[in-house]
């Protein structure tokens, strides 16, 4: 009996290991290694290239600014997110799901949409500056927001606050409140309860959230490039500049290698901390006995949450209003002024304003993005489900501990470097995918894979081992256990993972800008093209497309909130 069962089990385990490892080897390490090898060969070798970069004061300044802006952005994100995480975790409040969904929408929006939203609200022709100029009869916009360091920090908080709400808030809500109640009954003051009991228990979640926020800030591209402007350079924007403007591949390769090493160390630490979050400390359901605030507490909490909702909602509303405002340039001026409400920009999404056969219309870009998103869902689930099952069921194996940080690497790798790697490596048989429609979904799947794995792994870990053991004792083989026990119990997590993959795919810009064929652009790529064209018509179409993309991701996040399992999850 054992001899007949063990070989199929070993074959199944080998297949589960091969799927994620082969996928990463072919579409991550091979393209990345190809572009790095090509770049360093042209630079005379690794030693010379590294010496040239580290010996340059300009490059050292870029490295220092990258760490500085990521650190400051992380601290600000924690300062904004922690009070909200505490309120949502411990108290009975209306609109919890709405706030969580609103905070999650920016996280999956492409940088171009966020840049357009802040420009529509706070830019030179934004609603705030227009209102101030009209009210006080000012000749020029009084608020200088775009191309400032403050714009970078605000946008990073806008993007990443949801990580603190979800990671820290979920864990905080699952801490058994009886521990704090026992301390208070013994005479401990509220601040003593927090410092000596709550904070030590929250430390893994706080550290994991801070590390994840830092990683996203450290590798931020569009925010720094679009909202920061040319005065501010990080490793990511410098890689882009060295590659596209100076064609200095050796320097770009060394910068990408430094970024990759830093990200690998950070992700390895993050995965160790996130594993501690699943340990059964003294946890309770997030729905267990939420407390009620007093009258004064409700007032303060209401004011704070109202400000937070306005922070998340006002740029999005500003973008939506701009998409239905008739834009007409005044004579002799380049500034676009509003001229009433209209739906003309949405009606014109099927038109090509340039009348160019090689230029896709906005409606064609929407269809293309939806097809790419469907392919991304299939690929990321096919690879992510086996990887999540291995991480959940074989936590103590050395292979699982190594696989976990490897799966996070694509999030911390330069999209420009990965895109160039696809172009360089996947251009000859047997992997000649330059003209294949699979190229973009494969790139999107790399970005979506960490989200899929992070959504599935906690759900799989929550399955009681006794259920699997009972099925095995009744004669079920591993495949039957997977089909009849594991999959039905994680069905909602699968839907959440699919929605994450969809949202990531329709919003991805960095890799798509390099590898998408000109006649088959995605929505973000076409928005970038339209924003680069003169005229109110193309600008209005860009605003309409940005609003539609915002709605796509918003609906996805609302569905995720309704489907996700409240007691488990890392995002």
BAGU-795089 format. One record per residue (C-alpha): y, z, x; residue number from 0; residue in three letters. Coordinates in nm, 2 decimals, decimal comma. Layout:
! residues N
       py       pz       px    nr   rest
        Y        Z        X   NUM    ALA
...
//
This chain:
! residues 571
       py       pz       px    nr   rest
     0,00     0,00     0,00     0    UNK
     0,25     0,10     0,27     1    UNK
     0,16    -0,19     0,49     2    UNK
     0,22    -0,43     0,20     3    UNK
     0,56    -0,27     0,11     4    UNK
     0,71    -0,23     0,45     5    UNK
     0,74    -0,59     0,56     6    UNK
     0,93    -0,70     0,25     7    UNK
     1,16    -0,40     0,28     8    UNK
     1,23    -0,48     0,65     9    UNK
     1,30    -0,84     0,56    10    UNK
     1,54    -0,74     0,28    11    UNK
     1,72    -0,50     0,51    12    UNK
     1,75    -0,76     0,78    13    UNK
     1,89    -1,01     0,52    14    UNK
     2,15    -0,75     0,41    15    UNK
     2,26    -0,69     0,77    16    UNK
     2,27    -1,06     0,84    17    UNK
     2,50    -1,16     0,56    18    UNK
     2,81    -0,97     0,66    19    UNK
     2,75    -1,00     1,03    20    UNK
     2,70    -1,38     1,02    21    UNK
     3,00    -1,42     0,80    22    UNK
     3,22    -1,22     1,04    23    UNK
     3,07    -1,39     1,34    24    UNK
     3,13    -1,75     1,21    25    UNK
     3,47    -1,71     1,03    26    UNK
     3,64    -1,42     1,21    27    UNK
     3,51    -1,36     1,57    28    UNK
     3,44    -1,73     1,65    29    UNK
     3,78    -1,87     1,54    30    UNK
     3,96    -1,57     1,69    31    UNK
     3,77    -1,60     2,02    32    UNK
     3,83    -1,98     2,03    33    UNK
     4,21    -1,95     2,00    34    UNK
     4,23    -1,66     2,24    35    UNK
     4,01    -1,85     2,50    36    UNK
     4,21    -2,17     2,46    37    UNK
     4,54    -1,98     2,50    38    UNK
     4,44    -1,77     2,80    39    UNK
     4,29    -2,07     2,98    40    UNK
     4,63    -2,25     2,96    41    UNK
     4,80    -1,93     3,08    42    UNK
     4,60    -1,91     3,41    43    UNK
     4,37    -1,64     3,30    44    UNK
     4,38    -1,30     3,13    45    UNK
     4,53    -1,11     3,42    46    UNK
     4,83    -1,34     3,46    47    UNK
     4,90    -1,36     3,09    48    UNK
     4,89    -0,98     3,04    49    UNK
     5,11    -0,92     3,35    50    UNK
     5,36    -1,17     3,22    51    UNK
     5,38    -1,01     2,88    52    UNK
     5,38    -0,64     2,99    53    UNK
     5,63    -0,72     3,26    54    UNK
     5,88    -0,87     3,02    55    UNK
     6,14    -0,62     2,89    56    UNK
     6,18    -0,83     2,58    57    UNK
     5,81    -0,81     2,50    58    UNK
     5,81    -0,44     2,57    59    UNK
     6,10    -0,40     2,33    60    UNK
     5,90    -0,59     2,06    61    UNK
     5,61    -0,36     2,11    62    UNK
     5,83    -0,05     2,10    63    UNK
     6,01    -0,17     1,78    64    UNK
     5,67    -0,25     1,62    65    UNK
     5,55     0,11     1,66    66    UNK
     5,90     0,25     1,57    67    UNK
     5,94     0,06     1,24    68    UNK
     5,57     0,13     1,14    69    UNK
     5,61     0,50     1,21    70    UNK
     5,94     0,54     1,02    71    UNK
     5,81     0,33     0,73    72    UNK
     5,50     0,54     0,71    73    UNK
     5,70     0,87     0,70    74    UNK
     5,93     0,73     0,43    75    UNK
     5,63     0,61     0,22    76    UNK
     5,47     0,96     0,24    77    UNK
     5,79     1,12     0,14    78    UNK
     5,82     0,90    -0,17    79    UNK
     5,45     0,89    -0,26    80    UNK
     5,34     1,25    -0,21    81    UNK
     5,54     1,42    -0,49    82    UNK
     5,42     1,15    -0,73    83    UNK
     5,06     1,19    -0,62    84    UNK
     5,09     1,57    -0,68    85    UNK
     5,24     1,52    -1,03    86    UNK
     4,99     1,26    -1,13    87    UNK
     4,70     1,47    -0,99    88    UNK
     4,78     1,81    -1,13    89    UNK
     4,98     1,77    -1,45    90    UNK
     4,95     1,61    -1,79    91    UNK
     5,21     1,33    -1,80    92    UNK
     5,25     1,03    -2,02    93    UNK
     5,23     0,69    -1,86    94    UNK
     5,01     0,78    -1,56    95    UNK
     4,82     0,45    -1,57    96    UNK
     5,14     0,25    -1,61    97    UNK
     5,30     0,41    -1,31    98    UNK
     4,99     0,36    -1,10    99    UNK
     4,97    -0,01    -1,21   100    UNK
     5,35    -0,06    -1,14   101    UNK
     5,31     0,08    -0,79   102    UNK
     5,00    -0,14    -0,73   103    UNK
     5,16    -0,47    -0,82   104    UNK
     5,38    -0,49    -0,50   105    UNK
     5,07    -0,43    -0,29   106    UNK
     4,91    -0,75    -0,39   107    UNK
     5,23    -0,96    -0,42   108    UNK
     5,29    -1,22    -0,14   109    UNK
     5,58    -1,14     0,08   110    UNK
     5,78    -1,44    -0,04   111    UNK
     5,77    -1,31    -0,40   112    UNK
     5,89    -0,97    -0,28   113    UNK
     6,16    -1,12    -0,07   114    UNK
     6,27    -1,33    -0,37   115    UNK
     6,27    -1,02    -0,59   116    UNK
     6,49    -0,82    -0,36   117    UNK
     6,71    -1,12    -0,31   118    UNK
     6,75    -1,16    -0,69   119    UNK
     6,84    -0,79    -0,72   120    UNK
     7,03    -0,70    -0,40   121    UNK
     7,09    -1,02    -0,22   122    UNK
     7,43    -1,19    -0,18   123    UNK
     7,38    -1,37    -0,52   124    UNK
     7,18    -1,08    -0,67   125    UNK
     7,25    -0,90    -0,99   126    UNK
     7,39    -0,59    -0,82   127    UNK
     7,64    -0,78    -0,60   128    UNK
     7,74    -1,01    -0,89   129    UNK
     7,80    -0,71    -1,11   130    UNK
     8,01    -0,54    -0,85   131    UNK
     8,21    -0,85    -0,77   132    UNK
     8,28    -0,91    -1,14   133    UNK
     8,36    -0,55    -1,21   134    UNK
     8,59    -0,48    -0,92   135    UNK
     8,71    -0,83    -0,87   136    UNK
     8,58    -0,85    -0,51   137    UNK
     8,60    -1,18    -0,32   138    UNK
     8,26    -1,12    -0,13   139    UNK
     7,94    -0,94    -0,20   140    UNK
     7,99    -0,57    -0,11   141    UNK
     7,63    -0,48    -0,05   142    UNK
     7,47    -0,62     0,27   143    UNK
     7,09    -0,57     0,22   144    UNK
     6,91    -0,88     0,34   145    UNK
     6,87    -0,91     0,72   146    UNK
     6,90    -0,54     0,78   147    UNK
     6,66    -0,27     0,91   148    UNK
     6,70    -0,09     0,58   149    UNK
     6,56    -0,39     0,40   150    UNK
     6,24    -0,37     0,61   151    UNK
     6,20     0,00     0,54   152    UNK
     6,26    -0,03     0,17   153    UNK
     6,02    -0,32     0,13   154    UNK
     5,75    -0,14     0,32   155    UNK
     5,78     0,17     0,09   156    UNK
     5,78    -0,07    -0,21   157    UNK
     5,46    -0,23    -0,08   158    UNK
     5,26     0,08     0,04   159    UNK
     5,35     0,37    -0,19   160    UNK
     5,05     0,29    -0,40   161    UNK
     4,82     0,37    -0,11   162    UNK
     4,95     0,73    -0,11   163    UNK
     4,93     0,75    -0,49   164    UNK
     4,57     0,63    -0,49   165    UNK
     4,41     0,79    -0,18   166    UNK
     4,59     1,12    -0,19   167    UNK
     4,64     1,14    -0,56   168    UNK
     4,27     1,07    -0,64   169    UNK
     4,15     1,32    -0,39   170    UNK
     4,40     1,58    -0,49   171    UNK
     4,30     1,54    -0,85   172    UNK
     3,94     1,60    -0,77   173    UNK
     4,00     1,93    -0,58   174    UNK
     3,87     2,21    -0,79   175    UNK
     4,18     2,40    -0,93   176    UNK
     3,98     2,73    -0,94   177    UNK
     4,03     2,76    -0,56   178    UNK
     4,40     2,77    -0,60   179    UNK
     4,38     2,99    -0,91   180    UNK
     4,17     3,24    -0,71   181    UNK
     4,43     3,25    -0,43   182    UNK
     4,71     3,31    -0,68   183    UNK
     4,52     3,58    -0,85   184    UNK
     4,49     3,76    -0,52   185    UNK
     4,87     3,76    -0,48   186    UNK
     4,93     3,45    -0,27   187    UNK
     5,27     3,28    -0,32   188    UNK
     5,27     2,91    -0,43   189    UNK
     5,38     2,80    -0,08   190    UNK
     5,10     3,01     0,08   191    UNK
     4,85     2,85    -0,16   192    UNK
     4,97     2,50    -0,06   193    UNK
     4,99     2,56     0,32   194    UNK
     4,67     2,76     0,36   195    UNK
     4,44     2,61     0,10   196    UNK
     4,56     2,28    -0,05   197    UNK
     4,70     2,12     0,27   198    UNK
     4,39     2,18     0,48   199    UNK
     4,17     2,04     0,21   200    UNK
     4,41     1,74     0,17   201    UNK
     4,43     1,68     0,54   202    UNK
     4,16     1,40     0,56   203    UNK
     4,32     1,22     0,26   204    UNK
     4,67     1,25     0,40   205    UNK
     4,57     1,13     0,74   206    UNK
     4,37     0,84     0,60   207    UNK
     4,66     0,73     0,38   208    UNK
     4,91     0,76     0,67   209    UNK
     4,68     0,56     0,89   210    UNK
     4,63     0,28     0,64   211    UNK
     5,00     0,26     0,56   212    UNK
     5,07     0,25     0,93   213    UNK
     4,82    -0,03     0,98   214    UNK
     4,99    -0,24     0,71   215    UNK
     5,34    -0,17     0,85   216    UNK
     5,22    -0,24     1,20   217    UNK
     5,09    -0,59     1,11   218    UNK
     5,37    -0,67     0,86   219    UNK
     5,48    -1,03     0,88   220    UNK
     5,67    -1,16     0,58   221    UNK
     5,88    -0,86     0,52   222    UNK
     6,01    -0,85     0,88   223    UNK
     6,05    -1,23     0,89   224    UNK
     6,22    -1,29     0,56   225    UNK
     6,40    -0,96     0,48   226    UNK
     6,46    -0,84     0,84   227    UNK
     6,58    -1,17     0,98   228    UNK
     6,60    -1,29     1,34   229    UNK
     6,74    -0,97     1,47   230    UNK
     6,42    -0,78     1,43   231    UNK
     6,10    -0,88     1,59   232    UNK
     5,76    -0,72     1,57   233    UNK
     5,43    -0,82     1,73   234    UNK
     5,34    -1,02     1,42   235    UNK
     5,67    -1,22     1,40   236    UNK
     5,67    -1,26     1,78   237    UNK
     5,32    -1,42     1,77   238    UNK
     5,45    -1,66     1,50   239    UNK
     5,76    -1,74     1,70   240    UNK
     5,58    -1,79     2,03   241    UNK
     5,33    -2,01     1,86   242    UNK
     5,54    -2,23     1,63   243    UNK
     5,88    -2,24     1,81   244    UNK
     5,80    -2,21     2,18   245    UNK
     5,43    -2,33     2,18   246    UNK
     5,36    -2,05     2,43   247    UNK
     5,00    -1,99     2,34   248    UNK
     4,92    -1,76     2,64   249    UNK
     5,19    -1,51     2,54   250    UNK
     5,10    -1,53     2,17   251    UNK
     4,73    -1,47     2,26   252    UNK
     4,81    -1,16     2,47   253    UNK
     5,03    -1,02     2,19   254    UNK
     4,75    -1,09     1,94   255    UNK
     4,50    -0,92     2,16   256    UNK
     4,72    -0,61     2,20   257    UNK
     4,77    -0,60     1,82   258    UNK
     4,39    -0,64     1,77   259    UNK
     4,30    -0,36     2,00   260    UNK
     4,55    -0,12     1,84   261    UNK
     4,42    -0,22     1,50   262    UNK
     4,06    -0,17     1,60   263    UNK
     4,14     0,19     1,72   264    UNK
     4,33     0,27     1,41   265    UNK
     4,07     0,13     1,17   266    UNK
     3,79     0,31     1,35   267    UNK
     3,98     0,64     1,30   268    UNK
     4,06     0,55     0,94   269    UNK
     3,69     0,48     0,85   270    UNK
     3,59     0,82     1,00   271    UNK
     3,85     1,00     0,79   272    UNK
     3,77     0,80     0,48   273    UNK
     3,40     0,90     0,52   274    UNK
     3,51     1,27     0,51   275    UNK
     3,67     1,20     0,17   276    UNK
     3,33     1,14     0,01   277    UNK
     3,19     1,48     0,12   278    UNK
     3,12     1,71    -0,17   279    UNK
     3,37     1,99    -0,09   280    UNK
     3,46     2,17    -0,42   281    UNK
     3,55     1,88    -0,63   282    UNK
     3,61     1,85    -1,00   283    UNK
     3,67     1,56    -1,23   284    UNK
     4,02     1,41    -1,22   285    UNK
     4,03     1,46    -1,60   286    UNK
     3,96     1,83    -1,57   287    UNK
     4,22     2,06    -1,73   288    UNK
     4,55     1,90    -1,63   289    UNK
     4,83     2,16    -1,65   290    UNK
     5,15     2,14    -1,85   291    UNK
     5,49     2,16    -1,70   292    UNK
     5,76     2,39    -1,83   293    UNK
     6,09     2,26    -1,97   294    UNK
     6,27     2,26    -1,64   295    UNK
     5,97     2,12    -1,46   296    UNK
     5,94     1,84    -1,72   297    UNK
     6,31     1,75    -1,67   298    UNK
     6,28     1,73    -1,29   299    UNK
     5,95     1,55    -1,30   300    UNK
     6,09     1,31    -1,56   301    UNK
     6,40     1,23    -1,35   302    UNK
     6,19     1,18    -1,03   303    UNK
     5,93     0,95    -1,21   304    UNK
     6,21     0,76    -1,38   305    UNK
     6,37     0,69    -1,04   306    UNK
     6,03     0,58    -0,91   307    UNK
     5,96     0,35    -1,20   308    UNK
     6,31     0,20    -1,16   309    UNK
     6,24     0,15    -0,79   310    UNK
     5,92    -0,04    -0,86   311    UNK
     6,04    -0,22    -1,17   312    UNK
     6,40    -0,33    -1,10   313    UNK
     6,32    -0,59    -0,83   314    UNK
     6,05    -0,74    -1,05   315    UNK
     6,28    -0,75    -1,36   316    UNK
     6,55    -0,90    -1,14   317    UNK
     6,32    -1,17    -1,04   318    UNK
     6,21    -1,24    -1,40   319    UNK
     6,56    -1,25    -1,52   320    UNK
     6,66    -1,49    -1,24   321    UNK
     6,38    -1,73    -1,35   322    UNK
     6,53    -1,77    -1,69   323    UNK
     6,90    -1,78    -1,58   324    UNK
     7,05    -2,13    -1,56   325    UNK
     7,17    -2,17    -1,20   326    UNK
     7,47    -2,39    -1,14   327    UNK
     7,65    -2,41    -0,80   328    UNK
     8,03    -2,38    -0,84   329    UNK
     8,23    -2,67    -0,71   330    UNK
     8,29    -2,64    -0,33   331    UNK
     8,06    -2,34    -0,30   332    UNK
     7,70    -2,30    -0,21   333    UNK
     7,65    -1,97    -0,39   334    UNK
     7,45    -2,02    -0,71   335    UNK
     7,59    -1,86    -1,02   336    UNK
     7,43    -1,78    -1,35   337    UNK
     7,51    -2,01    -1,64   338    UNK
     7,32    -1,86    -1,94   339    UNK
     6,96    -1,82    -2,03   340    UNK
     6,71    -2,11    -2,02   341    UNK
     6,34    -2,18    -2,01   342    UNK
     6,40    -2,52    -1,84   343    UNK
     6,25    -2,41    -1,51   344    UNK
     5,92    -2,32    -1,68   345    UNK
     5,92    -2,64    -1,87   346    UNK
     5,97    -2,84    -1,55   347    UNK
     5,67    -2,68    -1,37   348    UNK
     5,48    -3,01    -1,43   349    UNK
     5,75    -3,21    -1,26   350    UNK
     5,80    -3,31    -0,90   351    UNK
     6,17    -3,28    -0,83   352    UNK
     6,14    -3,49    -0,51   353    UNK
     5,93    -3,76    -0,67   354    UNK
     5,70    -3,76    -0,37   355    UNK
     5,33    -3,86    -0,41   356    UNK
     5,23    -3,61    -0,13   357    UNK
     5,41    -3,32    -0,30   358    UNK
     5,21    -3,13    -0,56   359    UNK
     5,38    -3,02    -0,87   360    UNK
     5,39    -2,64    -0,96   361    UNK
     5,13    -2,68    -1,23   362    UNK
     4,89    -2,85    -0,98   363    UNK
     4,95    -2,56    -0,73   364    UNK
     4,86    -2,31    -1,01   365    UNK
     4,53    -2,50    -1,07   366    UNK
     4,46    -2,51    -0,70   367    UNK
     4,52    -2,14    -0,66   368    UNK
     4,30    -2,05    -0,95   369    UNK
     4,01    -2,27    -0,80   370    UNK
     4,06    -2,11    -0,46   371    UNK
     4,06    -1,76    -0,62   372    UNK
     3,73    -1,84    -0,80   373    UNK
     3,57    -1,94    -0,47   374    UNK
     3,71    -1,63    -0,30   375    UNK
     3,56    -1,40    -0,57   376    UNK
     3,21    -1,56    -0,52   377    UNK
     3,22    -1,55    -0,14   378    UNK
     3,37    -1,20    -0,10   379    UNK
     3,13    -1,05    -0,35   380    UNK
     2,83    -1,22    -0,19   381    UNK
     2,92    -1,08     0,14   382    UNK
     3,08    -0,75     0,03   383    UNK
     2,81    -0,62    -0,20   384    UNK
     2,54    -0,61     0,08   385    UNK
     2,78    -0,46     0,32   386    UNK
     2,89    -0,19     0,07   387    UNK
     2,53    -0,11    -0,01   388    UNK
     2,45    -0,06     0,36   389    UNK
     2,75     0,16     0,41   390    UNK
     2,67     0,37     0,11   391    UNK
     2,29     0,41     0,16   392    UNK
     2,27     0,43     0,54   393    UNK
     2,57     0,63     0,63   394    UNK
     2,41     0,80     0,93   395    UNK
     2,29     0,48     1,10   396    UNK
     2,49     0,37     1,41   397    UNK
     2,50     0,01     1,27   398    UNK
     2,68     0,13     0,95   399    UNK
     2,93     0,33     1,15   400    UNK
     3,01     0,02     1,36   401    UNK
     3,01    -0,22     1,06   402    UNK
     3,27    -0,02     0,87   403    UNK
     3,56    -0,07     1,11   404    UNK
     3,46    -0,43     1,17   405    UNK
     3,50    -0,51     0,81   406    UNK
     3,86    -0,38     0,82   407    UNK
     3,96    -0,59     1,12   408    UNK
     4,08    -0,90     0,92   409    UNK
     4,35    -0,69     0,75   410    UNK
     4,50    -0,60     1,09   411    UNK
     4,47    -0,94     1,25   412    UNK
     4,76    -1,18     1,27   413    UNK
     4,73    -1,43     0,99   414    UNK
     4,89    -1,69     1,22   415    UNK
     4,63    -1,63     1,49   416    UNK
     4,35    -1,65     1,24   417    UNK
     4,49    -1,97     1,09   418    UNK
     4,52    -2,14     1,43   419    UNK
     4,17    -2,02     1,51   420    UNK
     4,03    -2,19     1,20   421    UNK
     4,21    -2,51     1,30   422    UNK
     4,08    -2,50     1,66   423    UNK
     3,73    -2,37     1,60   424    UNK
     3,63    -2,53     1,27   425    UNK
     3,71    -2,89     1,36   426    UNK
     3,37    -3,02     1,49   427    UNK
     3,01    -3,02     1,37   428    UNK
     2,83    -2,83     1,24   429    UNK
     3,14    -2,64     1,12   430    UNK
     3,38    -2,92     1,07   431    UNK
     3,57    -2,78     0,77   432    UNK
     3,92    -2,92     0,84   433    UNK
     3,92    -3,13     0,52   434    UNK
     3,68    -2,91     0,32   435    UNK
     3,80    -2,73     0,01   436    UNK
     3,60    -2,43     0,13   437    UNK
     3,84    -2,36     0,42   438    UNK
     4,10    -2,18     0,22   439    UNK
     3,86    -1,96     0,01   440    UNK
     3,68    -1,86     0,33   441    UNK
     4,01    -1,75     0,49   442    UNK
     4,11    -1,56     0,17   443    UNK
     3,76    -1,40     0,16   444    UNK
     3,82    -1,25     0,50   445    UNK
     4,14    -1,08     0,37   446    UNK
     3,97    -0,98     0,04   447    UNK
     3,65    -0,85     0,19   448    UNK
     3,79    -0,50     0,30   449    UNK
     3,92    -0,44    -0,06   450    UNK
     3,59    -0,54    -0,21   451    UNK
     3,39    -0,32     0,02   452    UNK
     3,63    -0,03    -0,03   453    UNK
     3,59    -0,06    -0,40   454    UNK
     3,21    -0,09    -0,41   455    UNK
     3,11     0,16    -0,14   456    UNK
     3,23     0,49    -0,31   457    UNK
     3,07     0,37    -0,64   458    UNK
     2,74     0,31    -0,46   459    UNK
     2,76     0,64    -0,29   460    UNK
     2,81     0,81    -0,62   461    UNK
     2,46     0,70    -0,73   462    UNK
     2,22     1,00    -0,71   463    UNK
     1,94     0,93    -0,46   464    UNK
     1,69     1,08    -0,71   465    UNK
     1,74     0,78    -0,94   466    UNK
     1,63     0,54    -0,66   467    UNK
     1,34     0,77    -0,56   468    UNK
     1,22     0,79    -0,92   469    UNK
     1,22     0,41    -0,95   470    UNK
     1,04     0,38    -0,62   471    UNK
     0,77     0,63    -0,73   472    UNK
     0,72     0,42    -1,04   473    UNK
     0,64     0,12    -0,83   474    UNK
     0,98    -0,06    -0,80   475    UNK
     1,04    -0,24    -0,48   476    UNK
     1,38    -0,23    -0,31   477    UNK
     1,49    -0,55    -0,48   478    UNK
     1,40    -0,41    -0,83   479    UNK
     1,58    -0,08    -0,75   480    UNK
     1,89    -0,28    -0,65   481    UNK
     1,88    -0,49    -0,97   482    UNK
     1,78    -0,23    -1,23   483    UNK
     1,93     0,09    -1,09   484    UNK
     2,22     0,02    -0,85   485    UNK
     2,39    -0,29    -1,01   486    UNK
     2,41    -0,15    -1,37   487    UNK
     2,56     0,17    -1,24   488    UNK
     2,83    -0,01    -1,04   489    UNK
     2,91    -0,29    -1,29   490    UNK
     3,27    -0,17    -1,34   491    UNK
     3,32    -0,14    -0,96   492    UNK
     3,20    -0,50    -0,93   493    UNK
     3,47    -0,61    -1,19   494    UNK
     3,73    -0,42    -1,00   495    UNK
     3,63    -0,58    -0,67   496    UNK
     3,64    -0,93    -0,83   497    UNK
     3,99    -0,85    -0,96   498    UNK
     4,10    -0,74    -0,62   499    UNK
     3,96    -1,06    -0,46   500    UNK
     4,15    -1,26    -0,73   501    UNK
     4,48    -1,09    -0,67   502    UNK
     4,45    -1,11    -0,29   503    UNK
     4,36    -1,48    -0,31   504    UNK
     4,64    -1,60    -0,54   505    UNK
     4,90    -1,40    -0,34   506    UNK
     4,79    -1,48     0,02   507    UNK
     5,05    -1,68     0,22   508    UNK
     5,01    -1,64     0,59   509    UNK
     4,68    -1,82     0,65   510    UNK
     4,73    -2,06     0,36   511    UNK
     5,06    -2,19     0,51   512    UNK
     4,86    -2,31     0,81   513    UNK
     4,53    -2,44     0,67   514    UNK
     4,60    -2,55     0,31   515    UNK
     4,62    -2,93     0,28   516    UNK
     4,97    -3,06     0,20   517    UNK
     4,86    -3,22    -0,13   518    UNK
     4,67    -2,90    -0,24   519    UNK
     4,91    -2,61    -0,18   520    UNK
     4,87    -2,27    -0,32   521    UNK
     5,13    -2,10    -0,53   522    UNK
     5,29    -1,90    -0,24   523    UNK
     5,29    -2,21    -0,02   524    UNK
     5,47    -2,42    -0,28   525    UNK
     5,72    -2,13    -0,34   526    UNK
     5,80    -2,14     0,03   527    UNK
     5,85    -2,52     0,01   528    UNK
     6,07    -2,50    -0,30   529    UNK
     6,29    -2,22    -0,15   530    UNK
     6,35    -2,45     0,15   531    UNK
     6,48    -2,73    -0,06   532    UNK
     6,84    -2,76    -0,17   533    UNK
     6,94    -2,76    -0,54   534    UNK
     6,93    -2,54    -0,84   535    UNK
     6,63    -2,71    -0,99   536    UNK
     6,40    -2,64    -0,70   537    UNK
     6,53    -2,28    -0,67   538    UNK
     6,47    -2,22    -1,04   539    UNK
     6,12    -2,36    -1,01   540    UNK
     6,06    -2,12    -0,72   541    UNK
     6,18    -1,83    -0,93   542    UNK
     5,96    -1,93    -1,22   543    UNK
     5,65    -1,97    -1,00   544    UNK
     5,72    -1,63    -0,84   545    UNK
     5,75    -1,47    -1,18   546    UNK
     5,42    -1,63    -1,29   547    UNK
     5,25    -1,50    -0,97   548    UNK
     5,39    -1,16    -1,03   549    UNK
     5,25    -1,17    -1,39   550    UNK
     4,91    -1,28    -1,26   551    UNK
     4,89    -0,98    -1,02   552    UNK
     5,04    -0,74    -1,27   553    UNK
     4,77    -0,82    -1,53   554    UNK
     4,51    -0,79    -1,26   555    UNK
     4,63    -0,44    -1,16   556    UNK
     4,64    -0,33    -1,52   557    UNK
     4,28    -0,44    -1,56   558    UNK
     4,18    -0,26    -1,24   559    UNK
     4,34     0,06    -1,37   560    UNK
     4,14     0,04    -1,70   561    UNK
     3,81    -0,06    -1,53   562    UNK
     3,81     0,15    -1,21   563    UNK
     3,60     0,47    -1,20   564    UNK
     3,84     0,76    -1,20   565    UNK
     3,64     0,99    -0,97   566    UNK
     3,56     0,74    -0,70   567    UNK
     3,75     0,48    -0,50   568    UNK
     3,95     0,44    -0,19   569    UNK
     4,22     0,20    -0,31   570    UNK
//
